[in-house]
Amino acid sequence: MIVVQRTAASDSWLRNLTDELAQDAIVTRIARIQSGLLGDTKSVRKKVGEFRVDVGAGPPWRAS
């Protein structure tokens, strides 16, 4: 089972995003991660990974 830890800082960051499409995609991506569906990931360093969310124009959103 994968545990996603929410923090006040991450909740504030997500709530303050002005791109509603990106915000919805990130919330959906977090729900999929909690279900065990990791999708597009990249190892950054020991015990730290990056989850990419590709939505809309421009570079993909990245969450570590």
N, C-alpha and C positions, 0 to 999 in steps of 0.2 A: 504494500500500500504506500502511496506517495502522499506525503503531508506537505501542504502549501502553507507557509507561515505568512500571515498578514501582519503588517505593522501600521502604525499611525501614519508614518511617512509614505508608505506605498498606497494606502487608502486615499490619502490627501492628493498624491500625485495623480492617481487614476481619476478621482473625482474632479480634478481641475483641468483635465485634458479638454481642449476645445474641439478636437476632432471626434465627433460622436461615433463615426464609423470605426475608427481605431479603438475607441473605448469599448464598444460592443465586441469587437474582435478579440480584444485582450481578455475581457470577462469570459467569453466563450472558450478561449484558449486555456485559461486557468481551470475552468470546469473540466475540460478534456484531460488536462494533466492530472487532476485529482482522480479521474477515472482510469488512469494508467496509460492513456494515449499520449505519448510524449511528442510525437511529430518531429518537426524540424528543430533539432538541438545541436549544440556545439559545446564541447568541453573547453572551458576557459583556463582553469587550473585545478589542482587537486580539490575535490569536493565542491567545485563551483562550476555550474553549467549556465548556458545561455539558451533561452527559448525565443525563437524568432517568430514574429507575426507579420506576414506579408499581406498588406491590405492597402489599396489605393495607390496613388502615384508617389514616387519618392522611395527612399530606402525603407527597409522593413523595420518595424518596431522590435526592440530587443529588451528582454527582461532577464535579469540574472537572479 
